Amino acid sequence: MTSELGRLIAHRIALTGPIPIAGFMAEALGHPRLGYYRRALPLGAAGDFTTAPEISQMFGELLGAWLAERWRAMGAPSPVRLVELGPGRGTLMADALRATRAVAGFHAALDLHLVDTSGPLRMAQRAALADFSPTWHERLDDVPTGPLLLVANEFFDALPVRQFHKTAEGWRERMVGLAPDGTLRLALAPGLTPFAAALPDAPVGAEAEICEAGRALAADIGARLRQGGGWALIVDYGHDHSSPGTSLQAVRGHRGAGILDRPGETDLSAHVDFAALAAAAGVAAFGPVGQGDFLRRLGIEARARTLKQRARPEQAGAVDAALARLLAPDQMGTLFRVLALGDDRSAPPAGFLDTPSDAT
């Protein structure tokens, strides 16, 4: 069973030939009319996944405090571009701004920019952030230059990835083609890939995955930090070091699905290669560290105790459950990683070790 977008992609392949998985992923998520992030509200119980800001206000509050501290460390520039990539419903930013309203001069200095392609989500963001007059953009390229504070929570995992398979002849790219019955199927390109130089030395049968879009975006962020100063905080699930293997997965209705199943109606994501992002940015990098360790260092347990002091028993239980989900190694605490990129002009950031990562 396919979807309207699946039929359009199949028709395109029938006319022009197989497409890389990255091209399929870009269409499935970003098609102007039928793409997953263009047409739906994917977050929450009625959607396909739940992000940390939707689990607890504590997440956004602590990230807001981190951003405000970085602004002070930069010398409190005004204006400063506060940018969120993929802001969801605006929950993270709303919590961050509420938690920092007492930081002298911070809100007056902020110039808020949201990078998002989803019409339905932009409506939710507009309601959540009406008091802060955000400006929306399709791409980071459209955000004005200047001192920068950027946050990206579960954004890089949705950028298109290429996949490769090592044959006896060498690396070949995995493509999306057509089965004899006209349905979408995976197949290998007939020739060797020009990306072989960027892939690891591996035995026959090995798999590999790279995210060109993520590396390009990290390079853009790094260039902005070098030019105007500032900090970027990236939170996502993935691995600290580049390694063989593939991770692309599909989710629909909070359950796993086939990656070619019902394009435009299914979420696609892949683990983030944090070492590749840090290297592409080319600036001082801190981390990655586990989300649990990062939030503990920022004081989330003390914040939870404060919330519970004013809470009814059922609310206190909800705080405990949210805390466990954010911190526990078998939930989000270890798989989710946190990377900071900085301009190397201010003191090291909270939540990390005192020295930059060797990823760069």
Contacts in CASP RR format, 6 or more apart in sequence:
PFRMAT RR
TARGET T0000
AUTHOR 0000-0000-0000
METHOD contacts of the structure
MODEL  1
MTSELGRLIAHRIALTGPIPIAGFMAEALGHPRLGYYRRALPLGAAGDFT
TAPEISQMFGELLGAWLAERWRAMGAPSPVRLVELGPGRGTLMADALRAT
RAVAGFHAALDLHLVDTSGPLRMAQRAALADFSPTWHERLDDVPTGPLLL
VANEFFDALPVRQFHKTAEGWRERMVGLAPDGTLRLALAPGLTPFAAALP
DAPVGAEAEICEAGRALAADIGARLRQGGGWALIVDYGHDHSSPGTSLQA
VRGHRGAGILDRPGETDLSAHVDFAALAAAAGVAAFGPVGQGDFLRRLGI
EARARTLKQRARPEQAGAVDAALARLLAPDQMGTLFRVLALGDDRSAPPA
GFLDTPSDAT
1 261 0 8 1.000
1 262 0 8 1.000
2 10 0 8 1.000
2 183 0 8 1.000
2 184 0 8 1.000
2 262 0 8 1.000
2 263 0 8 1.000
3 34 0 8 1.000
3 262 0 8 1.000
3 263 0 8 1.000
3 264 0 8 1.000
3 265 0 8 1.000
4 34 0 8 1.000
5 27 0 8 1.000
5 28 0 8 1.000
5 31 0 8 1.000
5 34 0 8 1.000
5 35 0 8 1.000
5 263 0 8 1.000
5 264 0 8 1.000
5 265 0 8 1.000
6 184 0 8 1.000
6 262 0 8 1.000
6 263 0 8 1.000
6 264 0 8 1.000
8 31 0 8 1.000
8 34 0 8 1.000
9 19 0 8 1.000
9 24 0 8 1.000
9 27 0 8 1.000
9 28 0 8 1.000
9 176 0 8 1.000
9 184 0 8 1.000
9 263 0 8 1.000
10 178 0 8 1.000
10 182 0 8 1.000
10 183 0 8 1.000
10 184 0 8 1.000
12 19 0 8 1.000
13 19 0 8 1.000
13 176 0 8 1.000
13 177 0 8 1.000
13 178 0 8 1.000
13 184 0 8 1.000
14 178 0 8 1.000
14 182 0 8 1.000
17 177 0 8 1.000
18 175 0 8 1.000
18 176 0 8 1.000
18 177 0 8 1.000
18 178 0 8 1.000
18 187 0 8 1.000
18 189 0 8 1.000
19 175 0 8 1.000
19 176 0 8 1.000
19 177 0 8 1.000
20 162 0 8 1.000
20 173 0 8 1.000
20 174 0 8 1.000
20 175 0 8 1.000
20 176 0 8 1.000
21 160 0 8 1.000
21 161 0 8 1.000
21 162 0 8 1.000
21 163 0 8 1.000
21 173 0 8 1.000
21 174 0 8 1.000
21 175 0 8 1.000
21 176 0 8 1.000
21 186 0 8 1.000
21 248 0 8 1.000
21 259 0 8 1.000
22 160 0 8 1.000
22 161 0 8 1.000
22 162 0 8 1.000
22 212 0 8 1.000
22 213 0 8 1.000
23 160 0 8 1.000
23 176 0 8 1.000
24 176 0 8 1.000
24 184 0 8 1.000
24 260 0 8 1.000
24 263 0 8 1.000
25 160 0 8 1.000
25 161 0 8 1.000
25 248 0 8 1.000
25 268 0 8 1.000
26 160 0 8 1.000
27 35 0 8 1.000
27 263 0 8 1.000
28 35 0 8 1.000
28 36 0 8 1.000
28 263 0 8 1.000
28 264 0 8 1.000
28 266 0 8 1.000
28 268 0 8 1.000
29 35 0 8 1.000
29 36 0 8 1.000
29 37 0 8 1.000
29 158 0 8 1.000
29 160 0 8 1.000
29 264 0 8 1.000
29 267 0 8 1.000
29 268 0 8 1.000
30 36 0 8 1.000
30 37 0 8 1.000
30 38 0 8 1.000
30 117 0 8 1.000
31 38 0 8 1.000
31 264 0 8 1.000
32 38 0 8 1.000
33 39 0 8 1.000
34 264 0 8 1.000
35 263 0 8 1.000
35 264 0 8 1.000
36 42 0 8 1.000
36 263 0 8 1.000
36 264 0 8 1.000
36 265 0 8 1.000
36 266 0 8 1.000
36 267 0 8 1.000
36 268 0 8 1.000
37 117 0 8 1.000
37 118 0 8 1.000
37 121 0 8 1.000
37 158 0 8 1.000
38 117 0 8 1.000
38 118 0 8 1.000
38 119 0 8 1.000
39 120 0 8 1.000
39 264 0 8 1.000
40 47 0 8 1.000
40 118 0 8 1.000
40 120 0 8 1.000
40 265 0 8 1.000
41 47 0 8 1.000
41 89 0 8 1.000
41 120 0 8 1.000
41 121 0 8 1.000
41 124 0 8 1.000
42 48 0 8 1.000
42 49 0 8 1.000
42 267 0 8 1.000
43 49 0 8 1.000
43 50 0 8 1.000
43 51 0 8 1.000
43 54 0 8 1.000
43 88 0 8 1.000
43 89 0 8 1.000
43 121 0 8 1.000
44 50 0 8 1.000
44 54 0 8 1.000
45 254 0 8 1.000
47 253 0 8 1.000
47 254 0 8 1.000
48 251 0 8 1.000
48 252 0 8 1.000
48 253 0 8 1.000
48 254 0 8 1.000
48 266 0 8 1.000
48 267 0 8 1.000
49 251 0 8 1.000
49 254 0 8 1.000
49 267 0 8 1.000
50 254 0 8 1.000
51 88 0 8 1.000
51 92 0 8 1.000
51 153 0 8 1.000
51 154 0 8 1.000
52 59 0 8 1.000
52 60 0 8 1.000
52 92 0 8 1.000
52 153 0 8 1.000
52 154 0 8 1.000
52 235 0 8 1.000
52 291 0 8 1.000
52 326 0 8 1.000
52 332 0 8 1.000
52 336 0 8 1.000
53 59 0 8 1.000
53 60 0 8 1.000
53 88 0 8 1.000
53 90 0 8 1.000
53 91 0 8 1.000
53 92 0 8 1.000
53 95 0 8 1.000
53 153 0 8 1.000
54 89 0 8 1.000
54 91 0 8 1.000
55 322 0 8 1.000
55 325 0 8 1.000
55 326 0 8 1.000
56 319 0 8 1.000
56 322 0 8 1.000
56 323 0 8 1.000
56 325 0 8 1.000
56 326 0 8 1.000
57 95 0 8 1.000
58 295 0 8 1.000
58 300 0 8 1.000
58 303 0 8 1.000
58 304 0 8 1.000
58 307 0 8 1.000
58 322 0 8 1.000
58 323 0 8 1.000
58 326 0 8 1.000
59 92 0 8 1.000
59 95 0 8 1.000
59 295 0 8 1.000
59 326 0 8 1.000
60 91 0 8 1.000
60 92 0 8 1.000
60 95 0 8 1.000
60 96 0 8 1.000
60 99 0 8 1.000
61 95 0 8 1.000
61 96 0 8 1.000
61 98 0 8 1.000
61 99 0 8 1.000
61 303 0 8 1.000
62 99 0 8 1.000
62 295 0 8 1.000
62 298 0 8 1.000
62 299 0 8 1.000
62 300 0 8 1.000
62 303 0 8 1.000
63 92 0 8 1.000
63 96 0 8 1.000
63 151 0 8 1.000
63 153 0 8 1.000
63 233 0 8 1.000
63 235 0 8 1.000
64 95 0 8 1.000
64 96 0 8 1.000
64 97 0 8 1.000
64 99 0 8 1.000
64 100 0 8 1.000
65 99 0 8 1.000
65 100 0 8 1.000
65 298 0 8 1.000
66 233 0 8 1.000
66 298 0 8 1.000
66 349 0 8 1.000
66 350 0 8 1.000
66 351 0 8 1.000
67 82 0 8 1.000
67 96 0 8 1.000
67 100 0 8 1.000
67 149 0 8 1.000
67 151 0 8 1.000
67 231 0 8 1.000
67 233 0 8 1.000
68 100 0 8 1.000
68 103 0 8 1.000
68 106 0 8 1.000
69 349 0 8 1.000
69 350 0 8 1.000
70 149 0 8 1.000
70 230 0 8 1.000
70 231 0 8 1.000
70 346 0 8 1.000
70 349 0 8 1.000
71 77 0 8 1.000
71 80 0 8 1.000
71 103 0 8 1.000
71 106 0 8 1.000
71 109 0 8 1.000
71 149 0 8 1.000
72 103 0 8 1.000
73 346 0 8 1.000
73 347 0 8 1.000
73 349 0 8 1.000
74 80 0 8 1.000
74 147 0 8 1.000
74 229 0 8 1.000
74 230 0 8 1.000
74 231 0 8 1.000
74 343 0 8 1.000
74 345 0 8 1.000
74 346 0 8 1.000
75 346 0 8 1.000
76 105 0 8 1.000
76 106 0 8 1.000
76 109 0 8 1.000
77 109 0 8 1.000
77 147 0 8 1.000
78 105 0 8 1.000
78 108 0 8 1.000
78 109 0 8 1.000
79 109 0 8 1.000
79 110 0 8 1.000
79 111 0 8 1.000
79 147 0 8 1.000
80 109 0 8 1.000
80 110 0 8 1.000
80 111 0 8 1.000
80 146 0 8 1.000
80 147 0 8 1.000
80 148 0 8 1.000
80 149 0 8 1.000
80 230 0 8 1.000
81 111 0 8 1.000
81 113 0 8 1.000
81 143 0 8 1.000
81 144 0 8 1.000
81 145 0 8 1.000
81 146 0 8 1.000
81 147 0 8 1.000
81 148 0 8 1.000
81 149 0 8 1.000
81 150 0 8 1.000
82 110 0 8 1.000
82 111 0 8 1.000
82 112 0 8 1.000
82 113 0 8 1.000
82 149 0 8 1.000
82 150 0 8 1.000
83 113 0 8 1.000
83 114 0 8 1.000
83 115 0 8 1.000
83 140 0 8 1.000
83 143 0 8 1.000
83 148 0 8 1.000
83 149 0 8 1.000
83 150 0 8 1.000
83 151 0 8 1.000
84 90 0 8 1.000
84 92 0 8 1.000
84 93 0 8 1.000
84 113 0 8 1.000
84 114 0 8 1.000
84 115 0 8 1.000
84 150 0 8 1.000
84 151 0 8 1.000
84 152 0 8 1.000
84 153 0 8 1.000
85 115 0 8 1.000
85 140 0 8 1.000
85 150 0 8 1.000
85 151 0 8 1.000
85 152 0 8 1.000
85 155 0 8 1.000
86 114 0 8 1.000
86 115 0 8 1.000
86 116 0 8 1.000
86 121 0 8 1.000
86 152 0 8 1.000
86 153 0 8 1.000
86 155 0 8 1.000
87 93 0 8 1.000
87 114 0 8 1.000
87 115 0 8 1.000
87 116 0 8 1.000
87 121 0 8 1.000
87 125 0 8 1.000
88 116 0 8 1.000
88 118 0 8 1.000
88 121 0 8 1.000
88 124 0 8 1.000
88 125 0 8 1.000
89 121 0 8 1.000
89 124 0 8 1.000
89 125 0 8 1.000
89 128 0 8 1.000
90 114 0 8 1.000
90 124 0 8 1.000
90 125 0 8 1.000
90 128 0 8 1.000
90 129 0 8 1.000
91 128 0 8 1.000
92 151 0 8 1.000
92 153 0 8 1.000
93 112 0 8 1.000
93 114 0 8 1.000
93 125 0 8 1.000
93 128 0 8 1.000
93 129 0 8 1.000
93 132 0 8 1.000
93 151 0 8 1.000
94 128 0 8 1.000
94 129 0 8 1.000
96 151 0 8 1.000
97 107 0 8 1.000
97 110 0 8 1.000
97 129 0 8 1.000
97 132 0 8 1.000
100 106 0 8 1.000
100 107 0 8 1.000
101 107 0 8 1.000
107 132 0 8 1.000
110 132 0 8 1.000
111 135 0 8 1.000
111 144 0 8 1.000
112 129 0 8 1.000
112 132 0 8 1.000
112 133 0 8 1.000
112 134 0 8 1.000
112 135 0 8 1.000
113 134 0 8 1.000
113 135 0 8 1.000
113 136 0 8 1.000
113 137 0 8 1.000
113 143 0 8 1.000
113 144 0 8 1.000
114 122 0 8 1.000
114 125 0 8 1.000
114 129 0 8 1.000
114 134 0 8 1.000
114 135 0 8 1.000
114 136 0 8 1.000
114 137 0 8 1.000
115 136 0 8 1.000
115 137 0 8 1.000
115 138 0 8 1.000
115 139 0 8 1.000
115 140 0 8 1.000
115 143 0 8 1.000
116 122 0 8 1.000
116 125 0 8 1.000
116 136 0 8 1.000
116 137 0 8 1.000
117 138 0 8 1.000
122 136 0 8 1.000
125 134 0 8 1.000
125 136 0 8 1.000
126 134 0 8 1.000
137 143 0 8 1.000
140 217 0 8 1.000
140 220 0 8 1.000
140 221 0 8 1.000
141 220 0 8 1.000
145 224 0 8 1.000
145 227 0 8 1.000
145 228 0 8 1.000
146 224 0 8 1.000
146 227 0 8 1.000
146 228 0 8 1.000
146 229 0 8 1.000
147 228 0 8 1.000
147 229 0 8 1.000
147 230 0 8 1.000
148 221 0 8 1.000
148 224 0 8 1.000
148 225 0 8 1.000
148 228 0 8 1.000
148 229 0 8 1.000
148 230 0 8 1.000
148 231 0 8 1.000
148 232 0 8 1.000
149 230 0 8 1.000
149 231 0 8 1.000
149 232 0 8 1.000
150 221 0 8 1.000
150 231 0 8 1.000
150 232 0 8 1.000
150 233 0 8 1.000
151 232 0 8 1.000
151 233 0 8 1.000
151 234 0 8 1.000
151 235 0 8 1.000
152 232 0 8 1.000
152 233 0 8 1.000
152 234 0 8 1.000
152 235 0 8 1.000
152 236 0 8 1.000
153 235 0 8 1.000
153 236 0 8 1.000
154 235 0 8 1.000
154 236 0 8 1.000
154 237 0 8 1.000
155 234 0 8 1.000
155 236 0 8 1.000
156 211 0 8 1.000
156 214 0 8 1.000
156 217 0 8 1.000
156 234 0 8 1.000
156 236 0 8 1.000
156 272 0 8 1.000
156 277 0 8 1.000
157 236 0 8 1.000
157 237 0 8 1.000
157 238 0 8 1.000
157 269 0 8 1.000
157 270 0 8 1.000
157 271 0 8 1.000
157 272 0 8 1.000
158 267 0 8 1.000
158 268 0 8 1.000
158 269 0 8 1.000
159 211 0 8 1.000
159 213 0 8 1.000
159 214 0 8 1.000
159 217 0 8 1.000
160 211 0 8 1.000
160 212 0 8 1.000
160 213 0 8 1.000
161 209 0 8 1.000
161 210 0 8 1.000
161 211 0 8 1.000
161 248 0 8 1.000
161 270 0 8 1.000
162 173 0 8 1.000
162 174 0 8 1.000
162 195 0 8 1.000
162 209 0 8 1.000
162 210 0 8 1.000
162 211 0 8 1.000
162 212 0 8 1.000
163 173 0 8 1.000
163 174 0 8 1.000
163 207 0 8 1.000
163 208 0 8 1.000
163 209 0 8 1.000
163 246 0 8 1.000
163 248 0 8 1.000
164 171 0 8 1.000
164 172 0 8 1.000
164 173 0 8 1.000
164 174 0 8 1.000
164 193 0 8 1.000
164 195 0 8 1.000
164 199 0 8 1.000
164 207 0 8 1.000
164 208 0 8 1.000
164 209 0 8 1.000
164 210 0 8 1.000
165 171 0 8 1.000
165 172 0 8 1.000
165 174 0 8 1.000
165 188 0 8 1.000
165 205 0 8 1.000
165 206 0 8 1.000
165 207 0 8 1.000
166 172 0 8 1.000
166 202 0 8 1.000
166 203 0 8 1.000
166 204 0 8 1.000
166 205 0 8 1.000
166 206 0 8 1.000
166 207 0 8 1.000
166 208 0 8 1.000
167 188 0 8 1.000
167 204 0 8 1.000
167 205 0 8 1.000
168 204 0 8 1.000
169 191 0 8 1.000
169 192 0 8 1.000
170 192 0 8 1.000
170 196 0 8 1.000
171 192 0 8 1.000
171 193 0 8 1.000
171 195 0 8 1.000
171 196 0 8 1.000
171 199 0 8 1.000
171 208 0 8 1.000
172 188 0 8 1.000
172 189 0 8 1.000
172 190 0 8 1.000
172 191 0 8 1.000
172 192 0 8 1.000
172 193 0 8 1.000
173 188 0 8 1.000
173 189 0 8 1.000
173 193 0 8 1.000
173 195 0 8 1.000
174 186 0 8 1.000
174 187 0 8 1.000
174 188 0 8 1.000
174 189 0 8 1.000
175 186 0 8 1.000
175 187 0 8 1.000
175 188 0 8 1.000
175 189 0 8 1.000
176 184 0 8 1.000
176 185 0 8 1.000
176 186 0 8 1.000
176 187 0 8 1.000
176 260 0 8 1.000
177 184 0 8 1.000
177 185 0 8 1.000
177 186 0 8 1.000
177 187 0 8 1.000
178 184 0 8 1.000
178 185 0 8 1.000
179 185 0 8 1.000
184 260 0 8 1.000
184 263 0 8 1.000
185 260 0 8 1.000
186 260 0 8 1.000
193 199 0 8 1.000
195 210 0 8 1.000
198 210 0 8 1.000
199 208 0 8 1.000
199 210 0 8 1.000
200 206 0 8 1.000
200 208 0 8 1.000
200 242 0 8 1.000
200 243 0 8 1.000
200 244 0 8 1.000
202 208 0 8 1.000
202 244 0 8 1.000
206 244 0 8 1.000
206 245 0 8 1.000
207 244 0 8 1.000
207 245 0 8 1.000
207 246 0 8 1.000
208 244 0 8 1.000
208 245 0 8 1.000
208 246 0 8 1.000
209 245 0 8 1.000
209 246 0 8 1.000
209 247 0 8 1.000
209 248 0 8 1.000
209 270 0 8 1.000
210 273 0 8 1.000
210 276 0 8 1.000
211 270 0 8 1.000
211 272 0 8 1.000
211 273 0 8 1.000
211 276 0 8 1.000
214 276 0 8 1.000
214 277 0 8 1.000
214 280 0 8 1.000
215 276 0 8 1.000
215 277 0 8 1.000
215 280 0 8 1.000
216 280 0 8 1.000
218 276 0 8 1.000
218 277 0 8 1.000
218 278 0 8 1.000
218 280 0 8 1.000
218 281 0 8 1.000
218 341 0 8 1.000
219 280 0 8 1.000
219 281 0 8 1.000
219 282 0 8 1.000
221 232 0 8 1.000
221 281 0 8 1.000
221 341 0 8 1.000
222 232 0 8 1.000
222 281 0 8 1.000
222 282 0 8 1.000
222 283 0 8 1.000
222 341 0 8 1.000
225 231 0 8 1.000
225 232 0 8 1.000
225 281 0 8 1.000
225 283 0 8 1.000
225 341 0 8 1.000
225 342 0 8 1.000
225 343 0 8 1.000
226 283 0 8 1.000
226 343 0 8 1.000
228 343 0 8 1.000
229 342 0 8 1.000
229 343 0 8 1.000
229 345 0 8 1.000
230 342 0 8 1.000
230 343 0 8 1.000
230 346 0 8 1.000
231 340 0 8 1.000
231 341 0 8 1.000
231 342 0 8 1.000
231 343 0 8 1.000
231 346 0 8 1.000
231 349 0 8 1.000
232 281 0 8 1.000
232 340 0 8 1.000
232 341 0 8 1.000
232 342 0 8 1.000
233 338 0 8 1.000
233 339 0 8 1.000
233 340 0 8 1.000
234 272 0 8 1.000
234 274 0 8 1.000
234 277 0 8 1.000
234 338 0 8 1.000
234 339 0 8 1.000
234 340 0 8 1.000
234 341 0 8 1.000
235 291 0 8 1.000
235 336 0 8 1.000
235 337 0 8 1.000
235 338 0 8 1.000
236 272 0 8 1.000
236 274 0 8 1.000
236 336 0 8 1.000
236 337 0 8 1.000
237 271 0 8 1.000
237 272 0 8 1.000
237 332 0 8 1.000
237 335 0 8 1.000
237 336 0 8 1.000
237 337 0 8 1.000
238 247 0 8 1.000
238 271 0 8 1.000
238 272 0 8 1.000
238 273 0 8 1.000
238 274 0 8 1.000
238 335 0 8 1.000
238 336 0 8 1.000
238 337 0 8 1.000
239 271 0 8 1.000
239 272 0 8 1.000
239 273 0 8 1.000
239 274 0 8 1.000
239 337 0 8 1.000
240 274 0 8 1.000
240 275 0 8 1.000
240 287 0 8 1.000
240 288 0 8 1.000
240 337 0 8 1.000
240 359 0 8 1.000
241 274 0 8 1.000
241 275 0 8 1.000
242 273 0 8 1.000
242 275 0 8 1.000
242 276 0 8 1.000
246 270 0 8 1.000
247 270 0 8 1.000
247 271 0 8 1.000
248 259 0 8 1.000
248 268 0 8 1.000
248 269 0 8 1.000
248 270 0 8 1.000
249 256 0 8 1.000
249 259 0 8 1.000
249 268 0 8 1.000
249 269 0 8 1.000
249 270 0 8 1.000
250 256 0 8 1.000
250 257 0 8 1.000
250 258 0 8 1.000
250 259 0 8 1.000
250 261 0 8 1.000
250 266 0 8 1.000
250 267 0 8 1.000
250 268 0 8 1.000
251 257 0 8 1.000
251 266 0 8 1.000
251 267 0 8 1.000
251 269 0 8 1.000
252 261 0 8 1.000
252 262 0 8 1.000
252 265 0 8 1.000
252 266 0 8 1.000
252 267 0 8 1.000
257 266 0 8 1.000
258 266 0 8 1.000
259 266 0 8 1.000
259 268 0 8 1.000
272 337 0 8 1.000
274 287 0 8 1.000
274 288 0 8 1.000
274 337 0 8 1.000
274 339 0 8 1.000
274 359 0 8 1.000
275 359 0 8 1.000
277 339 0 8 1.000
278 285 0 8 1.000
278 339 0 8 1.000
278 341 0 8 1.000
278 357 0 8 1.000
278 359 0 8 1.000
278 360 0 8 1.000
279 359 0 8 1.000
279 360 0 8 1.000
281 341 0 8 1.000
281 360 0 8 1.000
282 360 0 8 1.000
283 341 0 8 1.000
283 342 0 8 1.000
283 343 0 8 1.000
283 344 0 8 1.000
283 360 0 8 1.000
284 341 0 8 1.000
284 342 0 8 1.000
284 343 0 8 1.000
284 344 0 8 1.000
284 356 0 8 1.000
284 360 0 8 1.000
285 339 0 8 1.000
285 340 0 8 1.000
285 341 0 8 1.000
285 342 0 8 1.000
285 356 0 8 1.000
285 357 0 8 1.000
285 359 0 8 1.000
285 360 0 8 1.000
286 339 0 8 1.000
286 340 0 8 1.000
286 341 0 8 1.000
286 342 0 8 1.000
286 348 0 8 1.000
286 349 0 8 1.000
286 352 0 8 1.000
286 353 0 8 1.000
286 356 0 8 1.000
286 357 0 8 1.000
287 337 0 8 1.000
287 338 0 8 1.000
287 339 0 8 1.000
287 340 0 8 1.000
287 352 0 8 1.000
287 353 0 8 1.000
287 357 0 8 1.000
287 359 0 8 1.000
288 337 0 8 1.000
288 338 0 8 1.000
288 339 0 8 1.000
288 357 0 8 1.000
289 337 0 8 1.000
289 338 0 8 1.000
289 351 0 8 1.000
289 352 0 8 1.000
289 353 0 8 1.000
290 333 0 8 1.000
290 334 0 8 1.000
290 336 0 8 1.000
290 337 0 8 1.000
290 338 0 8 1.000
291 326 0 8 1.000
291 327 0 8 1.000
291 332 0 8 1.000
291 333 0 8 1.000
291 334 0 8 1.000
291 336 0 8 1.000
291 337 0 8 1.000
291 338 0 8 1.000
292 326 0 8 1.000
292 327 0 8 1.000
292 332 0 8 1.000
292 333 0 8 1.000
292 334 0 8 1.000
292 336 0 8 1.000
293 333 0 8 1.000
293 351 0 8 1.000
294 338 0 8 1.000
294 351 0 8 1.000
294 352 0 8 1.000
295 326 0 8 1.000
295 327 0 8 1.000
296 327 0 8 1.000
297 350 0 8 1.000
297 351 0 8 1.000
297 352 0 8 1.000
298 350 0 8 1.000
298 351 0 8 1.000
300 323 0 8 1.000
300 326 0 8 1.000
300 327 0 8 1.000
301 323 0 8 1.000
304 319 0 8 1.000
304 320 0 8 1.000
304 323 0 8 1.000
307 315 0 8 1.000
307 319 0 8 1.000
308 315 0 8 1.000
308 316 0 8 1.000
308 317 0 8 1.000
308 319 0 8 1.000
308 320 0 8 1.000
311 317 0 8 1.000
311 319 0 8 1.000
324 331 0 8 1.000
325 331 0 8 1.000
325 332 0 8 1.000
326 332 0 8 1.000
326 333 0 8 1.000
327 333 0 8 1.000
338 351 0 8 1.000
338 352 0 8 1.000
339 357 0 8 1.000
340 349 0 8 1.000
340 352 0 8 1.000
342 349 0 8 1.000
344 356 0 8 1.000
348 354 0 8 1.000
348 355 0 8 1.000
348 356 0 8 1.000
END
